[in-house]
Each structure stands twice: as C-alpha cells, then as structure tokens.
C-alpha cells in the first residue's frame, strides 16, 4: 500500500488528492472483483446449467466424456468469455483455423487461447510492478512504460507461439507427405480399398511420422462413425492446411466422381509431385550463389584483406617510423 501511495505521490503532490485517487482505485478493484465473482457464481448456479449437468452426468459415469483440464478451464472462464473472446466473427474464424492447423482441435481451444492472452496481459504488468521495488532509481513514468510494454508482450506472445507451432507442424507434415503418398500408391495398386489403404499407411507411419499418421487415423475414425469418405478427406485437408494434401483430396474426388482409376490417378500425382520436389530443390540450389554473397562480404573478405594487405601495411608503418 505504501509503495502504491509513493508512486501516486510522484503525480499528485497534494495529500488529499493522492488519498482520493488511492480510494478510487481500491473501489474500482473491489467493484471489478465483485462483478467477476457474481458473474462466476451466477454461471455456476444457473438452473439451466445445473439441469444440463444433471442430464450429462450419466454419460460421465459411463465414460463417454472425460472432464479434462481444458474442460475445467473453459467451464471456469465461460461466464466471462464474452468479455475475452473477440467480437468479430472473422477474427474468431482466423484464430480457430490457426489452432486447428497447430493441432489444437478441442472445442474450447479458442476460449482457452484468449484466456491465456488475457491472463498474461494482466499478470505481466503486475510482475513488473512487483520487481520495480528492487530498482528504486526507476521513476513512476518509467515503471508505467515498462508495465505497458509487459502487457503488450503478454498479448503478443501467444500469437507468436501459435504461429511457430503452425509452421513446425506444417513442416513435419510436408516432410512426411512424400512417404505417405508412395505407400498409398503401393497399397491401392496392390488391391486395397482407399479407406483400408489409408488405415495401413497410418499404421506404417505411426513411428516415423506420428503427426500425419494421426491425421490419417482420424480420417478412418470419421469414416467408421458414418462420415462420408470424401467429407472425411476434406476435413483432413482443412486440419492440415497443406496445399499438397488439398490437391490430393481434389484428385481423389475427381477420380471417384468421373469413375477413373484411383490407383492410376495417385500414380500420376505421385510422379508430378516428385517432379515438383525436384524443381523446388533445383530452385533452392540456384539461389545459394546469391545468398552466399552476404556471408562472403561480411566474414571472408575482411579476413582475406587482412592476410593479403596486412603485412604490406605493417611494412609501410615501419618505413614511415624510420623516416621520422
């Protein structure tokens, strides 16, 4: 309390004004805490919610649905979710797609993501305020700037981690796709159906490429649950976000629709994909010469000039020193 009063003293010289502002801040904090607590209690004691929980309870006992940690978090923050989630639908859709591409397919993933952002945006400024007492040379303005920066970092960090997670997962899926495609061609040409071939490929890739094997296993699970085969494949293309898998799904859809051989279509697509990989490797190799200019200029050329011209410069300096 004394520390907060000391910070307020840097802005308000009058003792009465300082105490008035301090009381207003305390009243606002108590009001926000009471409002959040009342909304939480109202959400937990809602008769409709209690009725739904009573209806769903037998299913919990039967083991149909497990109350995971993410469910508990979502149940806790659901009363205040309308203040946490973005208002615009396109922003929700964009973040939901990113979460799916990153591998977070839980229904409450979006709510949990924004809850983490809100928690970090609130918690980090208080951490800065707590550790500022160990640096008495900092002024109140500097502490406030650091708190704003900490809040900004708390908002940005989850998005940065999510983008990194999406890139890593896409890279792993893209690296596993050629092996899966070759195995799929072999399985289909050997006489297996498409669903059976996907199941066999998922089983074979379970150790070497677990992410793609999981996606293929989800396709088989959806088909067994009654989802149409093409819809399950399109769902996989949506979950992965890869153009290669989307093109494969389009190819299979056209083969099934027009009655052509799926095995022949997969074989042609495999050859075309292999050609694209070769062209991409040749393009990357052609760019190496241009990319090597910068490390050559920054690191190798100074060393070369030092070795080639250094002895001559030393001799010139010694010659001028003798003249003097």
QUIURBEL-V213500 format. One line per field, one symbol per residue. ss: DSSP state (H for helix, E for strand, L for the rest). burial: # if it has 9 or more other ideal C-beta (glycine too) atoms within 8 Angstrom, else .. A space follows every 10 residues. Layout:
BEGIN
ss->???
burial->???
END
This chain:
BEGIN
ss->LHHHHHHHHL LLLLHHHHHH HHHHHHHHHH HHHHHHHHHH HHHHLLHHHH HHHHHHHHHH HHLLLLLLHH HHHHHHHHHH HHHHLLLLHH HHHHHHHHHH HHLLLLLLHH HHHHHHHHHH HHHHHHHHHH HHHHLLLLLH HHHHHHHHHH HHHHHHHHHH HHHHHHHHHH HHHHHHHHHH HHHHHHHHHL LLLHHHHHHH HHHHLLLLLH HHHHHHHHHH HHHHLLLLHH HHHHHHHHHH LLHHHHHHHH HHHHHHHHLL LHHHHHHHHH HHHHHHHHHH HHHHHHLHHH HHHHHHHHHH HHHHHHHHHH HHHHHHHHHH HHHL
burial->...##.###. ......###. ##..#..... .....#..## .##.....## .....#...# .........# ####..#### #..##..... .#..###### ##.....### ########## #####.###. .#........ ..#..###.# #.###.###. .##.##..## .###.##### #####.##.. .#.####### ##..#...## ########## .##...#.## #######.## ##.######. ######.... .##.###.## ..##..#... .......... .....#.... #...#....# .......... ....
END
